[in-house]
Amino acid sequence: MVNTTIKTTKSQEIFAAAQNLMPGGVSSPVRAFKSVGGQPIVFDRVKDAYIWDVDGNQYIDYVGTWGPAICGHAHPEVIAALHEALEKGTSFGAPSVLENVLAEMVIDAVPSIEMVRFVNSGTEACMAVLRLMRAFTNREKIIKFEGCYHGHADMFLVKAGSGVATLGLPDSPGVPKSATMNTLTAPYNDLEAVKALFAENPDEIAGVILEPVVGNAGFITPDTGFLEGLREITREHGALLVFDEVMTGFRIAYGGAQEKFGVTPDLTTLGKVIGGGLPVGAYGGRRDIMSMIAPAGPVYQAGTLSGNPLAMTAGIKTLELLQRPGTYEYLDKITQKLADGLLQIAQETGHPACGGHISAMFGLFFTCGPVHNYEDAKKSDMAKFGRFHRGMLERGVYLAPSQFEAGFTCLAHSEADIDQTLAVAREVLSSL
Ligand SMILES: *Cc1c(COP(=O)(O)O)cnc(C)c1O
């Protein structure tokens, strides 16, 4: 079962060549394994809950291409639907009925969404929603939370160091101060900090955007009353509440975090699952707000490939599969088994740890916790996580290569996959 001497020669060759061709050898930074050390494996193919690298090694996958593969990789019904759609052409750049179908599914599923606009990524959805928040309220400032990721647009790349929590200092060279000076930040789960920002900036804050369950600072859940509190504060101040459900949408419940927690934002961004593995993002919300988007209204936003028929097809089929009875119950059952198992094994092998899960999203920090925000998450033992990650990888379990990413399960994970993962985790954690 356990193979600790996997050969990854071809992966190493390909990745070495890639580094000369593309910055860091990758198309997106976390893939380079910088925060866990060691070399990434180069994929050859994916199927169900598994991936195979170019050297022929098989892994149980808990990344699921960062979320979209919730039905399992290359689901036969998704592939069949895509084959059929492919015969009709790869891009229309014109209206198609597929957009109506997916739009109706999204509107039916997500409580806040009365109208939706499709884009090509989560980043695009968040950029567009920010413009819309500002246009609708005629205000420029927004509040985001430390550790929450809303794509790589300038205005969201703000690091909130402890002493300069509200200064809006850019996180990356190339981001001008002018792009982030209207981005205010607060610690996650801290309603008082949000209230203070509203008090300090009367009638200037367009809205609050957040991951209703955080996945980009590791897995962090909202404290009881936090989402409700944000709903109340924003309403009181004539500001909008925006849930970035790019990760949580269709994952922690069919209707996302807003269904799960019963808190309805004004606007919502989606991505990942909604494209079923093809590039799709979306934003939507109240009809009066969405009606401001061009060409219905004056707020410009466009896209050559937006509403692409292949992407719509993969999304429609993926959501259809998720609507079948018992899917979320199953996801919750296996994910609970995994998350509880990992915590118990960590405890038995003497490693302080905390973590949890909601439906098909889970996390494990190497700190006794509790973790309420990014500052808490940073107390996790990164070096240990790196060794844990490498040990799991060498034994055929592919985890997200960063402590600050959530883990994902899918409908294709079997109880046997979870059992094997836990057996491997016991071996690795015993050896650390
Ligand atoms: C992944 C993610 C994004 C960005 O989506 P991309 O498709 O990678 O551009 C935005 N917000 C959240 C919460 C995400 O998890």
The ligand as an SDF file (V2000), in Angstrom:
LIG
                    3D

 15 15  0  0  0  0  0  0  0  0999 V2000
  -10.0010   31.0030   -6.1270 C   0  0  0  0  0  0  0  0  0  0  0  0
  -10.6250   32.1910   -5.5250 C   0  0  0  0  0  0  0  0  0  0  0  0
  -10.7200   33.4070   -6.2160 C   0  0  0  0  0  0  0  0  0  0  0  0
  -10.0670   33.6310   -7.5510 C   0  0  0  0  0  0  0  0  0  0  0  0
  -10.5920   32.8130   -8.5370 O   0  0  0  0  0  0  0  0  0  0  0  0
   -9.7170   32.5280   -9.8690 P   0  0  0  0  0  0  0  0  0  0  0  0
  -10.6330   31.7180  -10.7170 O   0  0  0  0  0  0  0  0  0  0  0  0
   -8.4930   31.7780   -9.3900 O   0  0  0  0  0  0  0  0  0  0  0  0
   -9.3730   33.8290  -10.4610 O   0  0  0  0  0  0  0  0  0  0  0  0
  -11.4160   34.4460   -5.6340 C   0  0  0  0  0  0  0  0  0  0  0  0
  -11.9970   34.3030   -4.4420 N   0  0  0  0  0  0  0  0  0  0  0  0
  -11.9270   33.1550   -3.7410 C   0  0  0  0  0  0  0  0  0  0  0  0
  -12.6200   33.0490   -2.4140 C   0  0  0  0  0  0  0  0  0  0  0  0
  -11.2180   32.0670   -4.2480 C   0  0  0  0  0  0  0  0  0  0  0  0
  -11.1230   30.9490   -3.5250 O   0  0  0  0  0  0  0  0  0  0  0  0
  1  2  1  0
  2  3  1  0
  2 14  2  0
  3  4  1  0
  3 10  2  0
  4  5  1  0
  5  6  1  0
  6  7  2  0
  6  8  1  0
  6  9  1  0
 10 11  1  0
 11 12  2  0
 12 13  1  0
 12 14  1  0
 14 15  1  0
M  END
$$$$
